């Protein structure tokens, strides 16, 4: 049975197997979800089943999420600040995870709204 959610979760990441330091040349993520806390329970990721990006509609963007990014101005001795628009891409990880040995495992979809910004994870779907 599949259920959809839009719950914020705290995701802990770990280096992806076979990933070198930093971002790999093929564009794949250097880190992957290793565990997440949902409804006060720690779920440990047993396997990564898939990863993809989805394009969000521009009107779904929250203008308050725009972040400041440093931009160097060549004529000025100090850096000025420019506003960076959030990404329209949503990173989705499909993982198999369980909340313990006694609990059965399920398939979870974890989404990161802006892959360029740390945090910002939500749980979107659960198949158990």
Secondary structure, DSSP 4 states (H G I P E B T S, - for coil): -EEEEEEE-EEEEEEPTT--SSS-TT---SEEEEEEEETTEEEEEEEEEEEEEEEPPGGG--GGG-EEEEE--TTSSS-EEEEEPPPSEEEEEEEEEESSSSSPEEEEEEEES-TTSS--EEEEEEE-
